[in-house]
Amino acid sequence: MMVKVFTSGGDVARLEAIINEWLASNKVRVANVSQSYAYKSEDSVFHTLVSIWYEPQS
């Protein structure tokens, strides 16, 4: 089992595009996806963390 972590500082649409690009270019079997948020008050931005647990497929 492997994990790929994606992060974004506010631009959720761009984060989704990056994840979709990665999934389209890698043959994997996704086992689990988790998502969490953190708020940074200094710049008033929500940061998103998406972890994809997967197994490579041939």
C-alpha positions as CSV (number, residue, x, y, z in Angstrom):
1,M,0.0,0.0,0.0
2,M,1.3,3.4,-0.9
3,V,0.0,7.0,-0.2
4,K,0.0,10.1,-2.3
5,V,-0.7,13.4,-0.6
6,F,-2.0,16.5,-2.3
7,T,-2.3,19.9,-0.7
8,S,-3.8,23.3,-1.7
9,G,-4.0,26.7,-0.1
10,G,-7.4,27.9,-1.1
11,D,-7.8,26.9,-4.7
12,V,-9.9,23.7,-4.4
13,A,-10.8,23.6,-8.1
14,R,-7.0,23.5,-9.0
15,L,-6.5,20.8,-6.4
16,E,-9.2,18.7,-7.9
17,A,-7.6,19.1,-11.4
18,I,-4.2,18.0,-10.1
19,I,-5.7,14.9,-8.4
20,N,-7.7,14.0,-11.6
21,E,-4.5,14.4,-13.7
22,W,-2.6,12.1,-11.4
23,L,-5.3,9.5,-11.4
24,A,-5.6,9.6,-15.2
25,S,-1.9,9.1,-15.7
26,N,-1.4,6.4,-13.1
27,K,-2.9,2.9,-13.0
28,V,-3.9,2.4,-9.4
29,R,-6.5,0.7,-7.3
30,V,-7.7,3.3,-4.8
31,A,-8.1,1.8,-1.3
32,N,-9.0,4.9,0.7
33,V,-9.3,8.7,0.4
34,S,-9.1,11.0,3.3
35,Q,-9.5,14.8,3.4
36,S,-8.8,17.4,6.1
37,Y,-8.7,21.1,6.4
38,A,-6.7,23.6,8.4
39,Y,-7.3,27.4,8.6
40,K,-4.3,29.8,8.7
41,S,-5.5,33.0,10.2
42,E,-2.4,34.9,9.1
43,D,-3.5,34.7,5.4
44,S,-7.2,33.9,6.0
45,V,-7.0,30.8,3.8
46,F,-8.3,27.2,4.3
47,H,-5.7,24.7,3.4
48,T,-6.9,21.3,2.1
49,L,-5.0,18.0,2.5
50,V,-6.1,15.0,0.5
51,S,-4.4,11.6,1.0
52,I,-5.0,8.8,-1.5
53,W,-4.1,5.3,-0.3
54,Y,-3.5,3.1,-3.3
55,E,-2.0,0.0,-4.8
56,P,-0.1,0.3,-8.2
57,Q,-1.7,-1.8,-11.0
58,S,0.2,-3.1,-14.0
